[in-house]
Amino acid sequence: MIYIRLDKKGAHRANYERNKKRIFATQNTCGICGHPVDFSLKTPHPMSATIDHIIPVAKNGHPSDIENLQLAHWTCNRQKSDKVFKQGHETKQQVIGNRNLPQSIDWMNYNSNQLQEKEGNKKTVIKIRRRIK
């Protein structure tokens, strides 16, 4: 028996293509790894843009519903294959260097000069005098 995916041929193909264009126009981050997707890279490139089914068609996911589609890198989509994440799609935290930073500050936009500007450049100077005998 030959299995034909509904998003490749059939009634869902037009809806799939329409939703694919919407996703390419509105999203710019991989739904699997959380890193930006470069749209200038074309299909043979491993980091090129592709559409991922959050719930795979093989696991009875809807083939063309926009709620079941997300932007992904080609390699991320291949590695995910037909797996289903427990909480829909999960993204990894963006790594800045090789250390874990507290999440109370947006470290991607952090600038140490901003902190000084907010305080009005107030600096406390303590003068210490010693008597030399």
N, C-alpha and C positions, 0 to 999 in steps of 0.2 A: 504494500500500500504506500502510495506517495503522499507525503504531507506537504501541503502548500500553505505557507504563512499568509494570513489575511492582509498584513501590511505590505506585502510584496506584490500580490495580485488580488484582484477582487474589489469588493465594494469599499473597503477601508483605505484603499491606496490614495485616493484623492484627499481624504481627510488627513491622512498621515503626512502627505506632502505639504498641505496647508499649515498644519501644526508645526511641522519641521521648520518652515520659514518663519513662523511666529517665534519659536524658541531661539532660532539663530539671530533674530532681530532684537530680542529682549534679554537674553541671558549671555553672560560672558565668563562664567565660572563653571568648572567641571563639577557636576553633581556628585561624583564619586570621590575624587581626591581633594576638591576644594581649591585647586590652583587655576589661574586664568587660562583661557583657551585662545590660542592664536589662530584667527580665521584665515590668515594668509597662507597657512600650511595646507597643502592639498592631500588627498586621500592616502597615497602610499606612505606618507610620513606618519610615524607612530604617535605624534602629539597632535594630529589633525582633529578637527571637530567632527563629532558624530552624534547621533541621537541614541540614547539608551532608554530601554523600557524599564521602569522602576520595578514593576512586577513583570517578569518575562512572559512573553506570549506563550512559551512552552509550559508555564505554570498557570495558565488561564488568565493572564493579564490582558487588558484591553489593548488591541493592536494600534489604535489611532487616537485614543482619548488623551487630550493634552495634559490631564492630571497624572497620566501614567508615563509621560515622556519627560526627559531631562537632557540637558547638554552634557556631553562627556568627551574626554580624550579617547582616541581610538584604542590605545593600549589599556586604559582603565576599563573601557567597555569589554574588551576581550578578556581581561583578567576576571572581571565580575562574572562573565559568562551568563549562566541561567540561575545565579544565586539570588536570593531575596534577603535584603537586610531586614532586621527585626523592626526598626523604626523608620520604615520608608527608605529614604536615602540619607546616608550619613556622610559628613565631610570631615576630613582631618583638620586639626588646627594648623594654621600656617606657622611654619618654623622660622624663627628669627635667630640665626646663629645656632649654637649648640647648647643652649641653656634654657631652662624653663623660667619664664618671667611671670610675675603676678598678673592676673587678668583684670585688676582694678584700673589699669591705665591702658589706653590704646597705644601700644608700643610702636606700631607701624607709623604713626603720625607724631610720635614723641619728639620734642625738641627741647633740650635743656635750657636754651635761651628763653623759651616761652615762660618757664618757671620764674626766671629772674625778672622778666618784664612784668609779670603779674604781681610780683612783690614790690614793684616800683624801685628796683635796684637798691633796696635798703640793705646796707651792710653794717654790721655791728663791729666796731673796732675797739679792742681793749688794749690799752697801753699799760705796760708793766714797767715800773721803774725799780731798779735795784741800786742800792748803795754799795759802792765798792770801797772797801777799807784798805 
